[in-house]
């Protein structure tokens, strides 16, 4: 049987991550009460809540509006820069890809280019 006594630190961390993905007001919502984009942001929150060493993100902004997508990209970028989290970020959005420090372009499973982008 699971204990209902969740430590305060875990609850606080969950609330912090919900706020980071812009869903602090959805703390008590069921998945069926969330839009597809909100569910995607919850999935990102679950992925980062334990401060991973590596994050594999396949189209993490694909179903999001541009404002939410930019917010999620910035969150992932902050994890990379300030928390030392390595990130593999797969996207078809060239605008987002251009913000990365390295961009590997693939076509039909083959690497077409591998460019390091100077961080300013």
DSSP file (Angstrom, degrees, kcal/mol; ACC not computed):
  #  RESIDUE AA STRUCTURE BP1 BP2  ACC     N-H-->O    O-->H-N    N-H-->O    O-->H-N    TCO  KAPPA ALPHA  PHI   PSI    X-CA   Y-CA   Z-CA
    1    1 A X              0   0    0      0, 0.0     2,-0.2     0, 0.0     0, 0.0   0.000 360.0 360.0 360.0 140.0    0.0    0.0    0.0
    2    2 A X        -     0   0    0      1,-0.1     2,-0.3     2,-0.0     0, 0.0  -0.563 360.0-121.6 -82.5 142.4    1.3    3.5   -0.9
    3    3 A X        -     0   0    0     -2,-0.2    -1,-0.1     1,-0.1     0, 0.0  -0.659   9.2-154.8 -81.7 136.7    1.8    6.0    1.8
    4    4 A X  S    S+     0   0    0     -2,-0.3     2,-1.5     1,-0.1    -1,-0.1   0.444  71.2 100.7 -86.8  -1.8   -0.2    9.3    1.5
    5    5 A X        -     0   0    0      3,-0.0     2,-0.4     0, 0.0    -1,-0.1  -0.651  54.7-179.9 -88.8  84.9    2.4   11.1    3.5
    6    6 A X        -     0   0    0     -2,-1.5    -2,-0.1     1,-0.1     5,-0.0  -0.699  33.3-106.3 -87.2 135.3    4.4   12.8    0.8
    7    7 A X     >  -     0   0    0     -2,-0.4     4,-1.7     1,-0.1     3,-0.4  -0.241  20.9-121.8 -63.7 149.4    7.3   14.9    2.0
    8    8 A X  H  > S+     0   0    0      1,-0.2     4,-2.7     2,-0.2     5,-0.2   0.863 110.3  58.0 -57.8 -40.8    7.0   18.6    1.9
    9    9 A X  H  > S+     0   0    0      1,-0.2     4,-2.4     2,-0.2    -1,-0.2   0.877 105.4  49.6 -61.7 -38.5   10.0   19.0   -0.3
   10   10 A X  H  > S+     0   0    0     -3,-0.4     4,-2.3     2,-0.2    -1,-0.2   0.902 111.7  48.2 -67.4 -40.9    8.6   16.8   -3.0
   11   11 A X  H  X S+     0   0    0     -4,-1.7     4,-2.3     2,-0.2    -2,-0.2   0.925 112.6  48.6 -64.7 -44.7    5.3   18.7   -3.0
   12   12 A X  H  X S+     0   0    0     -4,-2.7     4,-2.4     1,-0.2    -2,-0.2   0.905 111.2  50.1 -62.5 -41.8    7.2   22.0   -3.2
   13   13 A X  H  X S+     0   0    0     -4,-2.4     4,-2.4     2,-0.2    -1,-0.2   0.907 109.9  50.9 -64.2 -41.2    9.3   20.8   -6.1
   14   14 A X  H  X S+     0   0    0     -4,-2.3     4,-2.3     1,-0.2    -2,-0.2   0.918 111.5  47.6 -62.0 -43.2    6.2   19.6   -8.0
   15   15 A X  H  X S+     0   0    0     -4,-2.3     4,-2.1     2,-0.2    -1,-0.2   0.891 110.7  52.7 -64.5 -39.2    4.6   23.0   -7.5
   16   16 A X  H  X S+     0   0    0     -4,-2.4     4,-2.0     2,-0.2    -2,-0.2   0.924 111.0  45.6 -61.3 -45.6    7.8   24.7   -8.6
   17   17 A X  H  X S+     0   0    0     -4,-2.4     4,-1.7     2,-0.2    -2,-0.2   0.883 109.5  54.6 -69.6 -38.2    8.0   22.7  -11.8
   18   18 A X  H  <>S+     0   0    0     -4,-2.3     5,-3.3     1,-0.2     6,-0.4   0.918 109.8  48.4 -58.9 -42.1    4.3   23.2  -12.6
   19   19 A X  H ><5S+     0   0    0     -4,-2.1     3,-1.4     4,-0.3    -2,-0.2   0.890 106.6  57.1 -64.3 -39.1    4.9   27.0  -12.3
   20   20 A X  H 3<5S+     0   0    0     -4,-2.0    -1,-0.2     1,-0.3    -2,-0.2   0.840 110.0  43.7 -62.7 -33.6    8.0   26.7  -14.6
   21   21 A X  T 3<5S-     0   0    0     -4,-1.7    -1,-0.3    -3,-0.1    -2,-0.2   0.342 121.4-107.9 -94.2   7.6    5.9   25.1  -17.4
   22   22 A X  T < 5S+     0   0    0     -3,-1.4    -3,-0.2    -4,-0.2     3,-0.1   0.757  91.5 106.3  79.5  25.8    3.1   27.6  -16.8
   23   23 A X    > < +     0   0    0     -5,-3.3     3,-2.0    -6,-0.2    -4,-0.3  -0.026  24.8 126.9-127.6  32.1    0.5   25.3  -15.2
   24   24 A X  G >  S+     0   0    0     -6,-0.4     3,-0.9     1,-0.3    -5,-0.2   0.823  76.4  56.5 -58.3 -31.2    0.6   26.3  -11.5
   25   25 A X  G 3  S+     0   0    0      1,-0.2    -1,-0.3    -7,-0.1     3,-0.3   0.490  97.5  63.4 -80.7  -1.8   -3.2   26.7  -11.6
   26   26 A X  G X   +     0   0    0     -3,-2.0     3,-1.9     1,-0.2    -1,-0.2   0.140  62.9 120.7-106.6  18.2   -3.7   23.1  -12.8
   27   27 A X  T <  S+     0   0    0     -3,-0.9    -1,-0.2     1,-0.3    -2,-0.1   0.806  82.8  34.6 -53.4 -36.5   -2.3   21.4   -9.7
   28   28 A X  T 3  S+     0   0    0     -3,-0.3    -1,-0.3     2,-0.1     2,-0.2   0.197  93.3 119.4-107.2  15.7   -5.5   19.5   -9.0
   29   29 A X    <   -     0   0    0     -3,-1.9     2,-0.2     1,-0.0    -3,-0.1  -0.530  58.9-129.4 -84.4 148.0   -6.7   18.9  -12.5
   30   30 A X    >   -     0   0    0     -2,-0.2     3,-2.0     1,-0.1     4,-0.3  -0.604  28.4-110.3 -86.0 154.6   -7.2   15.5  -14.0
   31   31 A X  G >  S+     0   0    0      1,-0.3     3,-1.8    -2,-0.2     8,-0.1   0.868 119.1  59.2 -53.5 -37.8   -5.6   14.7  -17.4
   32   32 A X  G 3  S+     0   0    0      1,-0.3    -1,-0.3    -3,-0.0    -3,-0.0   0.662 100.7  57.0 -67.2 -14.4   -9.0   14.7  -19.1
   33   33 A X  G <  S+     0   0    0     -3,-2.0     2,-0.3     2,-0.1    -1,-0.3   0.404  95.9  82.6 -94.6   1.2   -9.5   18.3  -17.9
   34   34 A X  S <  S-     0   0    0     -3,-1.8     2,-0.0    -4,-0.3    -8,-0.0  -0.806  78.0-120.8-109.1 147.4   -6.3   19.4  -19.7
   35   35 A X     >  -     0   0    0     -2,-0.3     4,-2.5     1,-0.1     5,-0.2  -0.262  36.8-100.9 -72.4 169.7   -5.8   20.4  -23.4
   36   36 A X  H  > S+     0   0    0      1,-0.2     4,-2.0     2,-0.2     5,-0.1   0.899 124.9  49.6 -59.8 -41.8   -3.3   18.5  -25.5
   37   37 A X  H  > S+     0   0    0      2,-0.2     4,-2.0     1,-0.2    -1,-0.2   0.882 110.5  50.0 -65.5 -38.4   -0.7   21.3  -25.1
   38   38 A X  H  > S+     0   0    0      2,-0.2     4,-2.1     1,-0.2    -2,-0.2   0.902 109.5  51.3 -66.1 -40.7   -1.2   21.4  -21.3
   39   39 A X  H  X S+     0   0    0     -4,-2.5     4,-2.0     1,-0.2    -2,-0.2   0.875 108.4  52.5 -62.8 -36.5   -0.7   17.6  -21.2
   40   40 A X  H  X S+     0   0    0     -4,-2.0     4,-1.8     2,-0.2    -1,-0.2   0.906 108.8  48.9 -66.3 -40.5    2.5   18.0  -23.2
   41   41 A X  H  X S+     0   0    0     -4,-2.0     4,-2.3     1,-0.2    -2,-0.2   0.851 108.7  53.9 -67.6 -33.3    3.7   20.6  -20.7
   42   42 A X  H  X S+     0   0    0     -4,-2.1     4,-2.6     2,-0.2    -1,-0.2   0.903 106.2  53.0 -64.3 -40.5    2.8   18.2  -17.8
   43   43 A X  H  X S+     0   0    0     -4,-2.0     4,-1.7     1,-0.2    -2,-0.2   0.889 109.1  48.9 -61.6 -38.8    4.9   15.6  -19.5
   44   44 A X  H  X S+     0   0    0     -4,-1.8     4,-1.6     2,-0.2    -1,-0.2   0.910 109.1  52.7 -66.4 -42.1    7.9   18.0  -19.6
   45   45 A X  H  X S+     0   0    0     -4,-2.3     4,-1.5     1,-0.2     3,-0.3   0.919 108.7  50.1 -58.5 -44.1    7.3   18.8  -15.9
   46   46 A X  H  < S+     0   0    0     -4,-2.6     4,-0.4     1,-0.2    -1,-0.2   0.875 109.2  53.0 -61.6 -36.3    7.5   15.1  -15.1
   47   47 A X  H  < S+     0   0    0     -4,-1.7     5,-0.4     1,-0.2    -1,-0.2   0.803 118.4  33.3 -70.5 -28.8   10.7   14.8  -17.1
   48   48 A X  H >< S+     0   0    0     -4,-1.6     3,-2.2    -3,-0.3    -1,-0.2   0.534  88.3  95.4-106.2  -6.8   12.5   17.6  -15.3
   49   49 A X  T 3< S+     0   0    0     -4,-1.5    -1,-0.1     1,-0.3    -2,-0.1   0.813  89.6  45.7 -58.5 -32.3   11.1   17.3  -11.7
   50   50 A X  T 3  S-     0   0    0     -4,-0.4    -1,-0.3    -3,-0.1    -2,-0.1   0.201 113.4-115.5 -97.3  16.8   14.0   15.2  -10.5
   51   51 A X    <   -     0   0    0     -3,-2.2    -3,-0.1     1,-0.1    -2,-0.1   0.964  40.6-149.0  50.5  69.0   16.7   17.4  -12.2
   52   52 A X        -     0   0    0     -5,-0.4     3,-0.1     1,-0.1    -1,-0.1  -0.198  18.5-134.1 -68.4 158.0   18.0   14.8  -14.6
   53   53 A X  S    S+     0   0    0      1,-0.2    33,-2.9    32,-0.1     2,-0.3   0.802  94.8  25.7 -75.8 -31.7   21.6   14.7  -15.9
   54   54 A X  E     -a   86   0A   0     31,-0.2     2,-0.4     2,-0.0    33,-0.2  -0.981  66.0-162.0-134.4 144.8   20.3   14.2  -19.4
   55   55 A X  E     -a   87   0A   0     31,-2.5    33,-2.6    -2,-0.3     2,-0.7  -0.987   2.8-163.5-129.2 121.2   17.0   15.2  -21.2
   56   56 A X  E     -a   88   0A   0     -2,-0.4     2,-0.6    31,-0.2    33,-0.2  -0.908  16.0-176.0-103.9 107.9   15.9   13.6  -24.4
   57   57 A X  E     -a   89   0A   0     31,-3.3    33,-3.2    -2,-0.7     2,-0.8  -0.899  10.4-169.0-115.9 106.9   13.3   15.9  -25.8
   58   58 A X  E    S-a   90   0A   0     -2,-0.6    33,-0.1     1,-0.2     4,-0.1  -0.839  78.2 -31.2 -98.0 105.5   11.5   14.7  -29.0
   59   59 A X  S >  S+     0   0    0     31,-2.6     3,-1.4    -2,-0.8     4,-0.3   0.915  76.9 171.2  53.3  51.1    9.5   17.6  -30.4
   60   60 A X  T 3  S+     0   0    0     30,-0.4     3,-0.1     1,-0.3    -1,-0.1   0.693  78.8  38.8 -66.5 -16.3    8.8   19.1  -26.9
   61   61 A X  T >  S+     0   0    0      1,-0.1     3,-1.5     2,-0.1    -1,-0.3   0.325  84.8 107.4-111.0   6.6    7.2   22.2  -28.4
   62   62 A X  T <  S+     0   0    0     -3,-1.4    -2,-0.1     1,-0.3    -1,-0.1   0.822  86.4  33.8 -57.6 -39.4    5.4   20.5  -31.3
   63   63 A X  T 3  S+     0   0    0     -4,-0.3     2,-0.3    -3,-0.1    -1,-0.3   0.205 102.1  99.5-102.5  15.4    1.8   20.9  -30.0
   64   64 A X  S <  S-     0   0    0     -3,-1.5    -3,-0.0     1,-0.1     2,-0.0  -0.719  76.1-110.9-105.9 152.1    2.3   24.2  -28.2
   65   65 A X     >  -     0   0    0     -2,-0.3     4,-2.9     1,-0.1     5,-0.2  -0.310  44.7 -99.1 -67.8 164.9    1.5   27.7  -29.3
   66   66 A X  H  > S+     0   0    0      1,-0.2     4,-2.4     2,-0.2     5,-0.2   0.855 121.9  50.9 -61.5 -37.2    4.5   29.9  -30.0
   67   67 A X  H  > S+     0   0    0      2,-0.2     4,-2.1     1,-0.2    -1,-0.2   0.941 114.7  42.6 -65.0 -46.9    4.5   31.6  -26.6
   68   68 A X  H  > S+     0   0    0      2,-0.2     4,-2.6     1,-0.2    -2,-0.2   0.894 113.5  53.6 -65.6 -39.3    4.4   28.3  -24.7
   69   69 A X  H  X S+     0   0    0     -4,-2.9     4,-2.5     1,-0.2    -2,-0.2   0.910 109.3  47.6 -61.6 -43.2    6.9   26.8  -27.0
   70   70 A X  H  X S+     0   0    0     -4,-2.4     4,-2.5    -5,-0.2    -1,-0.2   0.901 111.4  51.6 -63.9 -40.0    9.4   29.6  -26.4
   71   71 A X  H  X S+     0   0    0     -4,-2.1     4,-2.2     2,-0.2    -2,-0.2   0.918 111.4  46.5 -63.0 -43.9    8.8   29.3  -22.7
   72   72 A X  H  X S+     0   0    0     -4,-2.6     4,-2.6     2,-0.2     5,-0.2   0.905 111.6  51.3 -66.7 -41.3    9.5   25.6  -22.7
   73   73 A X  H  X S+     0   0    0     -4,-2.5     4,-2.7     1,-0.2    -2,-0.2   0.936 110.7  48.6 -60.8 -44.7   12.6   26.1  -24.9
   74   74 A X  H  X S+     0   0    0     -4,-2.5     4,-2.6     2,-0.2    -2,-0.2   0.888 110.4  51.7 -62.7 -39.0   13.9   28.7  -22.5
   75   75 A X  H  X S+     0   0    0     -4,-2.2     4,-2.2     2,-0.2    -1,-0.2   0.938 112.3  45.3 -61.3 -47.3   13.3   26.3  -19.5
   76   76 A X  H  X S+     0   0    0     -4,-2.6     4,-2.0     1,-0.2    -2,-0.2   0.893 112.5  51.8 -64.2 -39.9   15.2   23.5  -21.2
   77   77 A X  H  X S+     0   0    0     -4,-2.7     4,-2.7    -5,-0.2     5,-0.2   0.907 108.7  50.9 -63.0 -42.1   18.0   26.0  -22.1
   78   78 A X  H  X>S+     0   0    0     -4,-2.6     4,-2.8     1,-0.2     5,-0.8   0.897 108.0  52.7 -62.0 -41.3   18.2   27.1  -18.5
   79   79 A X  H  X5S+     0   0    0     -4,-2.2     6,-2.2     3,-0.2     4,-1.0   0.913 112.4  46.2 -59.4 -41.9   18.4   23.5  -17.4
   80   80 A X  H  X5S+     0   0    0     -4,-2.0     4,-0.5     4,-0.2    -2,-0.2   0.942 121.4  34.7 -66.1 -49.3   21.3   23.0  -19.8
   81   81 A X  H  <5S+     0   0    0     -4,-2.7    -2,-0.2     2,-0.1    -3,-0.2   0.939 130.7  26.4 -75.1 -49.2   23.2   26.2  -18.9
   82   82 A X  H  <5S+     0   0    0     -4,-2.8    -3,-0.2    -5,-0.2    -2,-0.1   0.743 129.6  35.9 -94.0 -24.8   22.5   26.5  -15.1
   83   83 A X  H  <<S-     0   0    0     -4,-1.0    -3,-0.2    -5,-0.8    -1,-0.1   0.501 100.1-123.1-105.4  -6.6   21.9   22.9  -14.0
   84   84 A X     <  +     0   0    0     -4,-0.5     2,-0.5    -5,-0.3    -4,-0.2   0.729  52.9 160.1  72.4  21.5   24.4   21.2  -16.3
   85   85 A X        -     0   0    0     -6,-2.2    -1,-0.2    -7,-0.1   -31,-0.2  -0.665  38.0-133.2 -79.9 121.5   21.7   19.0  -17.8
   86   86 A X  E     -a   54   0A   0    -33,-2.9   -31,-2.5    -2,-0.5     2,-0.4  -0.542  26.4-157.8 -72.2 140.8   22.7   17.6  -21.2
   87   87 A X  E     -a   55   0A   0    -33,-0.2     2,-0.6    -2,-0.2   -31,-0.2  -0.980  24.6-170.5-131.4 128.7   19.9   18.0  -23.8
   88   88 A X  E     -a   56   0A   0    -33,-2.6   -31,-3.3    -2,-0.4     2,-0.6  -0.979  21.8-173.5-107.6 114.0   19.1   16.3  -27.0
   89   89 A X  E     -a   57   0A   0     -2,-0.6     2,-0.5   -33,-0.2   -31,-0.2  -0.931   6.6-164.8-117.3 108.9   16.4   18.4  -28.5
   90   90 A X  E     +a   58   0A   0    -33,-3.2   -31,-2.6    -2,-0.6   -30,-0.4  -0.822  24.0 150.5 -97.2 128.4   14.7   17.1  -31.7
   91   91 A X        -     0   0    0     -2,-0.5    -2,-0.0   -33,-0.1   -33,-0.0  -0.995  48.0-152.6-153.2 154.8   12.6   19.6  -33.6
   92   92 A X  S    S+     0   0    0     -2,-0.3     2,-1.0     5,-0.0     3,-0.1   0.418  75.3 102.7 -99.1  -5.0   11.5   20.5  -37.1
   93   93 A X     >  -     0   0    0      1,-0.2     4,-2.5     2,-0.1     3,-0.3  -0.698  54.1-169.1 -84.5 102.4   11.2   24.1  -36.0
   94   94 A X  H  > S+     0   0    0     -2,-1.0     4,-2.1     1,-0.2    -1,-0.2   0.799  84.2  60.9 -65.1 -29.1   14.3   25.8  -37.5
   95   95 A X  H  4 S+     0   0    0      2,-0.2     4,-0.4     1,-0.2    -1,-0.2   0.926 110.8  39.8 -62.9 -44.2   13.7   29.0  -35.5
   96   96 A X  H >4 S+     0   0    0     -3,-0.3     3,-1.6     1,-0.2     4,-0.4   0.911 113.1  54.8 -69.9 -42.3   14.1   27.0  -32.3
   97   97 A X  H >< S+     0   0    0     -4,-2.5     3,-1.6     1,-0.3    -2,-0.2   0.859  99.8  61.5 -60.1 -35.4   16.9   24.9  -33.6
   98   98 A X  T 3< S+     0   0    0     -4,-2.1    -1,-0.3     1,-0.3    -2,-0.2   0.678  95.7  62.3 -66.8 -16.6   18.9   28.0  -34.4
   99   99 A X  T <  S+     0   0    0     -3,-1.6    -1,-0.3    -4,-0.4    -2,-0.2   0.577  86.5  97.2 -82.9 -10.1   18.9   28.9  -30.7
  100  100 A X  S <  S-     0   0    0     -3,-1.6     3,-0.1    -4,-0.4    17,-0.0  -0.334  79.6-127.3 -78.6 160.5   20.8   25.8  -29.8
  101  101 A X  S    S+     0   0    0      1,-0.2    16,-3.1    15,-0.1     2,-0.3   0.640  98.4  24.3 -81.1 -14.7   24.6   25.7  -29.3
  102  102 A X  E     -B  116   0B   0     14,-0.3     2,-0.5    -5,-0.1    14,-0.2  -0.974  68.3-165.6-149.8 134.9   24.9   22.9  -31.7
  103  103 A X  E     -B  115   0B   0     12,-3.1    12,-2.7    -2,-0.3     2,-0.6  -0.971   1.2-171.0-128.5 119.9   22.6   21.9  -34.6
  104  104 A X  E     -B  114   0B   0     -2,-0.5     2,-0.5    10,-0.2    10,-0.2  -0.943  12.8-155.1-107.6 121.1   22.8   18.5  -36.3
  105  105 A X  E     -B  113   0B   0      8,-2.0     7,-3.6    -2,-0.6     8,-1.5  -0.836  13.2-171.9-100.6 131.4   20.6   18.3  -39.4
  106  106 A X  E     -B  111   0B   0     -2,-0.5     2,-0.3     5,-0.3     5,-0.2  -0.889  12.6-173.9-122.9 152.7   19.5   14.9  -40.6
  107  107 A X  E >  S-B  110   0B   0      3,-2.5     3,-1.9    -2,-0.3    -2,-0.0  -0.952  76.3 -13.3-144.9 125.1   17.7   13.6  -43.6
  108  108 A X  T 3  S-     0   0    0     -2,-0.3     3,-0.1     1,-0.3    -1,-0.0   0.843 129.5 -52.1  53.0  38.1   16.5   10.0  -44.1
  109  109 A X  T 3  S+     0   0    0      1,-0.2     2,-0.4     0, 0.0    -1,-0.3   0.449 116.4 109.2  83.1   0.9   18.6    8.9  -41.1
  110  110 A X  E <  S-B  107   0B   0     -3,-1.9    -3,-2.5     0, 0.0     2,-0.5  -0.879  73.4-114.4-112.4 143.9   21.8   10.4  -42.3
  111  111 A X  E     +B  106   0B   0     -2,-0.4    -5,-0.3    -5,-0.2     3,-0.1  -0.621  30.8 177.6 -75.6 124.5   23.6   13.4  -40.9
  112  112 A X  E     -     0   0B   0     -7,-3.6     2,-0.3    -2,-0.5    -6,-0.2   0.783  66.3  -2.4 -96.0 -35.3   23.6   16.2  -43.4
  113  113 A X  E     -B  105   0B   0     -8,-1.5    -8,-2.0     2,-0.0    -1,-0.4  -0.990  49.3-160.2-154.9 157.3   25.4   18.8  -41.3
  114  114 A X  E     +B  104   0B   0     -2,-0.3     2,-0.5   -10,-0.2   -10,-0.2  -0.864  23.4 175.7-142.5 101.8   26.8   19.3  -37.8
  115  115 A X  E     -B  103   0B   0    -12,-2.7   -12,-3.1    -2,-0.3     2,-0.5  -0.935  22.9-150.4-119.0 127.4   27.3   23.0  -36.8
  116  116 A X  E     -B  102   0B   0     -2,-0.5     2,-0.5   -14,-0.2   -14,-0.3  -0.809  20.3-147.1 -88.6 133.1   28.4   24.4  -33.5
  117  117 A X        -     0   0    0    -16,-3.1     2,-0.1    -2,-0.5    -2,-0.0  -0.892  18.3-115.5-107.5 128.0   26.8   27.8  -33.0
  118  118 A X        -     0   0    0     -2,-0.5     2,-0.5     1,-0.1   -16,-0.0  -0.385  26.0-132.8 -62.7 129.5   28.8   30.4  -31.1
  119  119 A X              0   0    0      1,-0.1    -1,-0.1    -2,-0.1   -18,-0.0  -0.758 360.0 360.0 -86.4 125.1   27.1   31.4  -27.8
  120  120 A X              0   0    0     -2,-0.5    -1,-0.1     0, 0.0    -2,-0.1   0.402 360.0 360.0-102.0 360.0   27.0   35.1  -27.5
